[in-house]
Amino acid sequence: MHVILVPGFWLDASAWDEVTPVLQEAGHSVQAVTRTGATLDEQVAGIVAVLDEVATPAEPVVLAGHSGAGPMVLMAADQRPSLVAHLLYVDTFPGPEGGCVNDELPVVDGVVPLPSWDVWEPATVRGMTPELREAFERRAVPEPAAVPSDPFHYADPARHRIPATVVSCEVPAAELAAMVAEHHAWTTELSAVEDLTIVGLETGHWPMFTAPGELGALLVQALAPRPTAGL
């Protein structure tokens, strides 16, 4: 399949460089993109434009979003549900209508810079060695001020018919699955997915850096053809 990889906050397309070969070796074509736009809607529109360029209802694609891009890929799929065959959420989830990624991130001179490492929980930075942290700091791109706080919005219930897989890193997969089953308010969109799979990867919030091979293997597994019932 054709897989579109959308990076999370402070990252560009190169964040997926070590994951891409794993998908390609499994026979998938891969397109990592860099988000553009000053608002959430503008960044979603950029993803929709990519869908319109490469996908058709006869040949839908896979959309993968990491962290803050998780809600973006669902918003894009909501606008083009017939063009998306599978949604992949990498240590993220699509928040409910009216929610936002994080409206508490500090704005400095009109942008949201990469926060200092001491603000994160231990589970978030698990596996982020000093070398990986330094590399992240060098590549980090500040986010436009509006993007973390702009509200999510959806319109087409067909989005819930798109199969989805969550790779949960900070929270154990069983715990996340239990919260989805209990219909916590923030799991509204996940709870509504008709075909949802949650798998675990015990690492921190940036598995494309801390465990790229394992992450790639889980994404390949998520996209593997399923046995036909009765065969």
Disulfide bonds with the S-S distance in Angstrom:
none
